[in-house]
């Protein structure tokens, strides 16, 4: 397994995964909208909050650098026919020795309920198991986040258990909540995603 300095444009299921574009105001706007969305913040507490366009630009730059270093793969999820950004998906904490990574995603409010996250999960899993040569990809979500649980299950990520106190509570880095752990192996059958 080798690091990836460029993200291959990946298409399928009506979606297009591509690298986030540093300096692109449309991408910065999408990041700002996604990371300030109340539903996103209900379930996620970023280490570095994004509250304005300057923060969104820094977010894009950081994702680009992590991809260049091989530590992560951060993708914009776009509609394949219109190019409109619908959300984000990426692989982080890439461990080339154990061939593991963690997948994370979010979807813009107007794109929810259309299977975007599940379809994007299928594409990024193919990228991880194929291009990156990963063997195991983990997905964790806050206990109680039933939508994310369904995305994991539909994406072929079986529930493996509960990690106690493994995620920040909403809006704070001083309290913790439990996480449901899901995972998929390269040898697991690829689920049917529509």
Buried (B, 14 or more C-beta within 10 A) or exposed (E): BEBBEEBEEBEBBBBBBBBBBBEBEEBBEBBBBBBBBEBBBEBBBEEEBBEEEEBBBBBBEBBBEBBEEBBBBBBBBBBEEEEBBBBBBBBBEBEBEEBBBBBBBBBBEEBBEEBBBBBBBBBBBBBBBEBBEBBBBBBBBBBEBEBBBEBBBBBBBEEEEEBEEBBBEBEEEEEBBBBBBBBBEBEBEEBEBE
